[in-house]
């Protein structure tokens, strides 16, 4: 059950007309009163003699009784309470009881307070109600509404238990400010998928990913097409910044600017500056990326996979402040991946970054100086440029998504252990989007390896099986039964040909991180071994790979199996 406290208004009659009206798309059906401060409150929805003006006059009486100079400018309070789509339809009596509990919890009308604010609850849909109140009590005083949003959330958590409704993860005050109802309606009118606030938050997060100085950050904002305003102190130092979408205008046709701090707590200029001093190597304003920077997207993705592997170990065993820093930096990696991804993975990676944003903030304060390897990886991704969806670019994209999936899953487990419910939920949602992105990019490179593994000589296949049983005897039977075993066998052969010890590689790849969250262990080991042995992620780049093999293997790629099912005929099993 979700409570939303809307912006305060100055006209009671306007909100009443909206609540009893047809709605923007005629979605309001049978608007009527379910509860009010007085049982005799007129209901324009059910009583043909009642008018909107009568209801407005009754609610506004304590306001109009005050001298004009003492009336609050915005005296209209508005709360909506919405059930989840899968919840049962509640009766009017249930919603009436819910309304009374909500006005009591928020301080509008505490239980037993006969001089409380006047209010009314209107229902015009099966799944929610709207509560309107005027912010002057009958005794002329103002209500005590300190922390009303948090108290509304807490009461909804109790209502979910009492009415056996879907349990929503409790908040902790670290989430970004959600869009207002006015912003949502404006986005809907203009045909936007997201509100301006959400679009700006995503764009600013991408701009800060891996940035090392203010000039670079502000330049990225402008390059992304945003309008940028800065406030400079007399000393010449930057005090703050605001951003706007060029086509997001107010009634006067002026751009609507948002300060970074209003987009998300960690996007304020002071918090952004802290990222610049976390140990990430800095670049001068007129220099190119450092010698350590990647020469292209494939190299950047390999280095990012290595950084993600190392970060997983910190999340598993590090101190809380270190872990929080690495999770925050992982958000930058996801933002950078989404920014540089090919078209067929862009949407899912963007959704993953958007969901994981919630996991990057909690009450555990990140310790500055940690997570710089991930931040450098994000920087490498940005400077490496956009990746193509094929060849080594595509295969290393599968490799890095595979590793980032486990990093995000580790973050979800850590948040769950700390009872960070919303952060854990955001990380799990991000993992599902990463799963989909992986499936979109991994099928062709794994199909190539599958075909190569199938055509290994019998003696070579027995040799790879022996390596497997020696390195991981407890997992050998499971891996051998997977369709992906052929791709792993080809990878072991490639690793040995390159001078590596396959048994040692397998032991290291499986021993440093559990594989319980993988549906196809062989798929996971393919990417880990190819990264560790520094093998081309795209097997068509291996010496001796012929054009004919490429054509056969490309035709062999099939759609991935449905979740929870394997398709032995398919060269690729569903990942994770």
N, C-alpha and C positions, 0 to 999 in steps of 0.2 A: 504494500500500500504506500503510495507516494503522495506526500503533502507538498504543495507548492504555494509559497507566500508570494503574491504578485506585487508589483509596484503600487505604492499608495496613490490614491486619486483624490480629486477635489470635487467630483460631482457624483453624488449617490445615485441620482436618477439615471445617469448614463450607464452605470454598471447594471442597474435593475433592468433597463431596457435590453441590454445585451443578454442577461441571464434568462429573461422571459421571451426573448426574440427567437427567430428561426436559426440563428447562427450564421457564420460566414458561408457555409455550404448547406444550409437548411438541415444541419445535423441535430438540432435541438428538438427533441420529441417529448411532448406532454410536459412542459416546464411547470413545476409546482413546488410549493413550500412543503418541506418535510419536518422542519422544526424552527423555532424562533425563541427570542427572549421572553415573549408573552404568548400564551396559547391562543389569544384572541387576535393575533397579528393577521391583517388582511392578506389574502393570497390571490393575486391577480390571475394566477394560472387556473384556479378551480372555481373561484367565486366571480360570476359575471358582473357583480356590482362593485367589486374591488378594482382600484386603479393603481397604476404605477406610482402616481403622485401621492396617493394615500400611504402606501408603504414607505415611500421616500420621506414623507413628512413625519411619520412615526419614528423612523430610525434617526432622523436628523434633529429631533426635538432637543436633546441635550446640547447640540452644537449651536442651534439658533437661539437657545436661551442665554448663551454667553454674549457679552458685549462684542461688537464686531472686531474690535482690536485684539481680543483675546481668543478668537476662534483659530484653530490650527488651519494652515493653508491647505494641507492635504490630510483630510480627516477620514477618508474611506479606506478601510482595511479589507483585503480580499484574500481568501485562502481557498484553494481547491484540493480535494482529497480524492485520489483515483486508485481503484483496485486494479490488480493485474488482469490481463486478458483471460488467463486460465482460471481465475477465481470464480466461485459461484455468484450468481446475481443476488444481491442483498435486497431485502424488503425495505420499504419506506421507514418502517419502525427501526430496522437495523441502522439505516443511515441517520435517522434522527438521534439515536443513541450515540453514534459516532460523532455527529456534529457537536453534541453537548460535551463530550469528552475532549474534543479538540479545542473548543473555546475555553474550557476550564484549564487545559494543559498550557495553552499559550498565554494565558493571563487576560484574555478578552473578557471572560465571564467566569471567574473562579467559583467553584461550587459553594453555595450558601451566601454569596455576595449579592445582596439585594440592590446595590447601587452600581452594579457592573455596567459595562458597555452594552448597548443594544445591538442585536445581531439577528440574522435570518439565514437559513440554509435552503438553497434551491437545488432541486434535482431535475435535470433535463436530459439525462442519459442513464443507461443501466449501470454504468461502471464508475460514476463519480458524482460528487456534489460540489457546489460552490457555497462558501460562507461569506456573507457581506456583513461588515460591522462598522460602526462609527466610533472614532477614537476620542470620544468624550463620555465619561461616565455620567450616570444620572445625578451624582453629587457635584458635577462640574469639574472633577479632576481628570487627569490623563491616566490611562491604564499603564501598568508596569509590564512592558513587553520585552524586557531584556532577554536576549538569547531565545527569542520565540521560535526561530526556525529549528534550532536544535531540540527544543522541547516538543515541537510538532513531530519531528522525526522519532523521538523516543516514544511518544504516545502511539504512533503508527506501528512501531515494533511490538508494543503490547497488544494493540488491536489485532495484529496478524495472528498472535497466539490465541486470543480470545475467540476469534471468528474462524479459526482454522484456514487462514489465507496464506498465499505464497509469502515466504519469509524473505524479506529484502535485507541485504547486508547493511549493518548499521554504519553510519558515517562517523568520522572523527575530526571533522573540521579542517581537513587538509585538502579537500577537493577544490578544483577550480570553480569559480562562480558559474552556475548554469545560465543558459540564455533566459531572458525574461519572456513573458508571454507576448509582449509587444514585439520583441525580436523574432520570436518563432512565427508569429502571424505575418510579419513583414517578409521573412524568408519564404513563407508559403505563397504569399501574394506574388512575389517576384520569381517564383519557380526555382529557388535555390534548394539544393539538397541539405545544406547546413546553414546555420545562421552566420551572420558576419562575424560575430564573436568567436564562433568555433573555427571558421576559416582562418581568421587572423591568428588564433592560438596555434593552429597547426603550422601555419607559414612561419611564425616567429620561432617555433621550436625547431623547425628545419634550418632556419637561418643561424641559430645559435649552436647547432650540432657541430662540434669540433672547432668552432671559432676560437681564436686566441687573443683577440683584441677588439676594442670597441669599433674601430674604423672598419674592420672586416665584417663584423656583425651588422652594422648599419648599412654597409654596402650590399650585403646579401639581401637585406630587407628591400632595398630599392631595386636590386636586380630582379627580385621576385614580383615586382610590379606594385608594391605597396606605396602609399603616401606616408611619409615619415616626417614627424615634427620632433625637434629636440629642444630641450630647455638647458641653457648654458649659464653657469654662474659667472659673476664678474671676474673670477679668477681664470675663466676660460675652460674650466672643467665641466664636463657634461653632468647635469643633475638628473635628467630623466628623458624619456622618449614616449611618443604616442604613434600609433599606426592606424591607417584606415584603408579600406578597399576603395579603389577609384570610383566604382559605380554604386557605392553605398552612401546615399545622401539623405539628409533630413528634409523637412518640409520647406526649408529655405534653399534647397539645392546645394547645401554645404556638406562636405565629407564628414562622416561620423567617426571621430577618432576615439581610440581606446588606449589607455595607458597600459604598459606591459603588466603592471601589478594587478590590473583588473581582468586581464586575460587568464592568469594563473599566478599563484604565489611565487613560484620559482622563476617567473619571467620579469620580475621587477629588475631595474638596472643594477641595484646592489647585489641581488642574487645572481644575475648573469655575470657580473664582474668576478664573483667568486669562482666561477668556472674557468675564467681566464688565468687564474693563479693556482690551478691544481696540479701543476707540474708538466702540462702538455708543452712540448717545445714550441716556442714562439717564432713567428716569421716577421721580418721587417716589412714595412708597408709597401716597399717597391721591389721585393724579392720574390722569386718563384719558390714553390714548395721545396723543402729541404731535400738533401740527398737521400734521406730515408723514405721520402714519400714515394708512393707507387708510380710506376710508369703507365699504368692503365687499370681499368676496372677489375680485370681478373686478378692481378697482383694484390690490389686493395682488398678483394674479397678473401683471398687466402690469408692475408695478415689479420683480417677481422675474425676469421674462423679461429685462428690461433689465440687471439686476444680473448675471444668468447670462451674458449676451452680453459684458459687460465683463470678467467673471472668465475667460472663455475666452481672451481676449487675454493676460491675465496668465499663465495656464498655458502658453500657447504661447511666450511670450517673457520671462517674469519670472525672477528669481533663485529658487533652490531653496527658500529659507526662505519667500519670498512665496507660491510655488506651494503649498507644504505648508499654509500658513494658509488659502488659498482652497479647497483640497480639503477640509480639515476643516470649513470653514464651509458648503461645499456639502452635506455630510452633514446639517447642521442644516436646510437648505432642504428636503431630501428628507423628513426627519422631520416638518417642519411641513406639507409637502404631504400626507403620509400622514394626519396628524392632522386635516386640514381637508377631505379629499377627499369626493366623493359616493360613494354605495354601489357604483356599477358600476366605479369605478377604485380603490377603497380597498384591496382585497386586493393588486393588483399594485403599487401605490405603496408599500404596507407592505413587500412583499417586496423592492422596489428599495432602500428605505431600509435594510432589514435586511442586504442583501448589500453595499451600499456602505459600511456601517459599517467593514468590514475595510480599505477603501481610505483611510480618514481617518487612519490611524496608520502611521507608518514611522519609520525612524531619522533621517530628515531632520526636524529640529526646526522647527516653525512659528515664524515671527517675529511676535511680538505686535504688534498694531496693523494688520495686514493682514487682509483678508477681512471687514472690518466692514460693507461694503455687502451682502454675502450674509447676514450675521447680522441686519442690519436688515431684509432681505427676509424672513427666517424669522420675525422678530418681526411684521412686517406681515401675513404669512399667518395667524399665530395670532390677532392682534387683528382681522383682517378677518372671521374667523369661518368656519364651514363653508360650502362652496360647493354650490350646487345643480347638478344634472347637466344643466341645459338653459340656453338663452338665453346671455347674455353670460358668466355664470359658467362654463357648459360650454365655450364657445368659447375663453375666456381660459385655461381649464384645458388645452385642447389646445395653445394657444400656449406656455404655460410648460413643459409636458412636452416639447414639441418642442425648446425651447432647453436645458432641463436635460439632455435626451438627449445633445446635443452637448457640454455641459459635462462630463458623466460620461464620455463617449467620449474627450474630451481628457485627462481625469485618467487613464484607462486607458493611453493612449499615453505619458503622462509617466512613469507607474510602470513601464511596460515598458522604456522607455529607461534607467531607473535600476536595472533588474534587480530590481524589487520584484514578484516573481512572484505572491504571494498577493494583494497589493493590486490588481495589474492584473487578476487573475482576478475579484476581487470587483467591481471597477468594470465589467468586461464583463458579468458576470451582472446587475448592476443595470441596465445599458443594455438588456438583453433584456426585463426586467420593464417598463421604461419604454416600450419599443416596444409591448408588449401593452396597457399602460394608454392609450397614445396612440390605438391602433386602436379602443379601446372608446369614446373620447370625441370623436374627430375626424370620424367619418364623416358625421354630420348637418350640422354647420356647413360642411364642405367640399362636401357635396352641394348645399346651398343656393347656394353660390358657383358650383358647376359649372353648375347650371341657369341662373343669371343670365348666366354667360359664354356659354353656348350661345345665348342670346337677344339678345346684343349685335348691333347692326346690322353689316352687312358692312363699311361704311367704318370703324366703330370697331374692329372686329376687326383690319383691316389696319393701323390706326394702332398698336394694341398690339404687333403683330408687328414693326413698324418700330422701336418703342422697344426691344423685346427684342434685335433684331439689332444695333442701334446700341450698346446697353449691354454685352451679353455675346455677341459674335459666336461665340465658341468653344463656347458652350453652347446656342445658339439652336435648332439642329436637334434636339438631344436633348430639350429642354424642349417643343418643339412636338409631338413624337411622344408625349408623356406624356398620359394621360387627365386629369391634373391641370392641364393648360394652360388649360382653360376657367376654372377657379377663379382662376388667376393673372391671366388677362386681365380678369376682373371686378374683381379687386383693383387692377390698374393703372388701370382706368377710375375706380374709386372714389377712388384717390389723386390722380389728375389733377383730378377734380371738386372735391376738397378743397383744391386750390391747390398741390399738390406737383409736382415734376418727375419723371415716371416713370423717365426714363433715369438720372437721378442716383441715385434710390432703388435701382434695380436694380444699378447699378455698385457702390454702397456695400454692399448686402446680399450680393453675391457676392464682392466684392474683399477684405473683411476676414476671411473665414474660408473654408477649403476646403470643398467639398461632396462629397468622394469617398465619404463614408460614408452618403450619402442615396440610396435607391432612386428616390425621386421628388423631384427638385430643385424642381419647381414647387410641391409641397406645402410644402416648407421655406420657399421664397420668399414664399408667401402669408402665413405667420405673421410672417416678418421684416418684410415691407412693411407689414402692417397695424399692427404694433407701432411701426415707425419713423414712419409717417405719422399715427399716433394715430387710426386708423380703428376703428370698432366691430369686435370680433372676430366677433361674431354679425352676419352680413350682413342678417338680418331687421330689425336696428335702423337700417339705413341709410335716410335720407330717400327717400321715393318707393317703398319696398318695400311691395308690396300683400299683403293677406291671401291672395289667390288664389295668388300666387307661393309663399308659405310652404307652402300645402297641396301644391302640385305638387312642390316641392323636397323636402319631407319624404318623400313617397312615392318619390321618386327614389333615396333613400339605399339602398345595397345592402351586403351583407357584403363585407368587404375580401378582396382576392385572397390566395391562398396565398403564403407567402414565396418570393421569386424569380420570381413570375409576375405578369403584368399582365392586367387584364381590360378591354379597350377599351370594353365596354358599360357598365362601372361608373363612376360619377361620382367615385369615390375610389380612388386607387392606394395600395397598401401603402406606409407611410412607412418611411424609412431603408433 
